[in-house]
Amino acid sequence: MKQVIAQNGKSRMTVQALKEKVTNLQTDMDMAMQKKDFQKCQSLQQELDCKNEELSRRDLSMEDATKRGLQLQVSLRFRFKGLFLFFSHTLS
């Protein structure tokens, strides 16, 4: 399982490894609930929430990825246009 540590300290797993981690966390959570270990449940739930959030950002359909790419292009164009206008007026 390939895992790379990002600069922000969070682990960056492949999408498949992330899905496996979520499944394992859910299993661990079920076991902790059966044992009524609520402190462990809380810890596992926090980790599960983080992994699910990361998975929702990274596991995209082709349509969603295309939509995000187009939104990013438009956003960047407006930002660069704004910067260009700002500097053109500042330098005039």
Buried (B, 14 or more C-beta within 10 A) or exposed (E): EEEEEEEEEEBBBEEEBBBEBBEEBBEBBEEBEEEEEEEBBEBBBEBBEEBBEBBEEEEBEEEEEEEEEEEEEEEEEEEEEEEEEEEEEEEE
